[in-house]
């Protein structure tokens, strides 16, 4: 009898807690415009129309076999949960001009989430572990704090978590992940207690151009002297590449102030971008420098006759005031040919270029005297 009473009380508490959580979460609605959930101060945002991407043949051909696809499959196998199931939109953003760590990238998702399934998955994932994960509240929203990120972001060993991450439900149809401070900022933004990235004079209009009708969209503002903010190893590689580029490309790139891009997935993969520079003359200079760089690359017979050469010939570059408009499209066959070419020949071409660069340097080096 006593055992039944205890079990009954436990069930009552669980049900009451679930009802209370539902009623509490229901009162906060995610904004319709995706950028309205991103806190002001972000340098870059990436928008993904999740169902459209998952349903596209492009995802099946390229993303599913990738590390992202494998991670999703592993999570399904571990606890029967599809991490993207029910997600309508996904927004990734960073408050760093050049993010090097996972903790500098945050996410906001909207959709009809399986709250119970996510809770069960967390329990299974953390059972018997010493991850230090704990249930908590962030500004009144149910959250977990202290989980780590397996592996690294983007395959780079430098992009590792340097601080505990957190995740929280934001109302019934929203979720946020990042550092505790970032998640708190998202909650305050959704509540209208803080300004959103939509009020940013650069990101707002740029995202407004890129996002409509796009399955993937990006908007980013760059700090002045943005190359100086790069990680040293990235800066060295970029400088080495620019050293062999036609005159004017370095100066033209330094004049870039923001970039917006839209990816549309249908029978073709269509990519369009707005590269905004400091002025009209800078946009024209960037176009000229890019065309000169393409002409230089096309001098290599292997490139000129390859899928890469075909892609470069179809690249559209049109300056409009201070903005360079870039456009390119692929059929599935063209993209497959380009990927195959890149995997087979680009390492050899890079080695060939490095050898040509090293030969004059070796010839100019003083000969050691016996």
Residue, then its C-alpha position, 0 to 999 in steps of 0.5 A: x500500500x505504502x509503495x503504491x502511495x509513493x508511486x502515485x505521488x511520484x507520478x502526480x509530481x511528474x504530471x504536474x511538473x510536465x503540465x506546469x512546464x507546458x503552461x510556462x513554455x507556451x507563453x513565450x512565442x518565437x518571432x516569425x522573422x528568424x533574425x529577430x531571435x538573434x541578439x544584436x552584436x552578431x557578426x555573422x548569421x547562417x539560416x537553414x530551411x531544414x525541411x527543404x534541405x533534408x528533402x532535397x536530392x543535394x542533401x542526399x548526395x553530398x551532406x548525408x555521407x558527410x560527418x554531419x550525416x554520420x553524426x545524425x545517424x549515430x544519434x538516431x542509433x543511440x537513442x532513437x532521436x532524430x536531432x533535426x526532426x520537427x525543426x523548421x528553421x535553424x539559425x547559427x550565429x557568432x559574436x566573434x569576427x573570426x570564430x575559432x572555438x565552438x563556444x563562439x558559435x551559437x544556434x537558435x532553432x524553431x519547430x515542433x520539438x519532441x521535448x520528452x524524446x530529447x529528455x530521454x536521449x539526454x538521460x541515456x547519453x549521460x547515464x553513468x557518465x561524469x560529464x558534469x551536466x546538470x539540469x538548470x534554468x536560464x532566465x526561467x527557461x528549462x536548460x541543461x548546462x555543462x555538456x561538451x562537444x564531441x570532436x571539433x567543429x569543421x574538422x579543425x582541431x582549433x575549433x574545440x570547446x573552451x567552456x561548458x555549453x548550454x541548451x535551453x527550450x525557448x517557449x514551446x517552439x524554440x530552442x537555443x544552444x551556446x554558452x550560458x551568456x549567449x543562450x540568456x541573450x537569445x531568451x532576452x531577445x525573444x522576450x523583447x528585452x534586448x535588441x535583435x540582429x535585425x536592427x543591425x544596419x548591416x546585417x538587417x538589410x543583407x539578411x533581408x536580401x538573402x533569406x527570402x526564397x532561399x534554403x540556405x542564407x548567410x549574412x556577415x559583416x567584417x571588421x576593418x582590417x579583417x585579415x589582421x583578425x584571422x588566426x595566425x596559421x590562416x593568415x599565413x596561408x591567405x598571405x601566401x595565396x595572395x602573394x601569387x595573385x595579380x596586383x590589386x587583389x589584396x587591396x580589393x579584398x581589404x576593402x570588403x565590408x560585408x558579404x551576403x549569400x543565398x543558396x537555392x536548391x531545386x533542379x539546379x543549385x543556385x548560389x548568389x552573393x552580394x559582396x559590399x565594399x567601401x565604395x563604388x571604385x572598390x567594387x570595380x577594383x575587386x571585379x577586375x582583380x578577380x577576373x585577372x586571377x581567373x585568367x591567370x588560373x585558366x592559363x593552366x591547360x588542365x584547368x582550362x579543359x576541366x570542370x573547374x575551368x567550365x565553372x570559372x567561365x560561368x561565374x557572373x561578376x557584376x559591380x553595382x555601386x559599392x556591391x559586387x554581385x556574384x552568381x553561379x549555378x550547378x546542375x547535379x552532373x556539373x557539381x559531381x564532375x567538379x567535386x571529382x576533379x577537385x578530389x583528384x587534381x587539386x592536390x597535384x595542382x597545389x603541389x605543382x604551384x608550390x614547386x614553381x614558387x620554390x624553384x626561383x627561390x632556390x635559384x636565388x639562394x646563395x650557394x654554400x662555399x666549400 
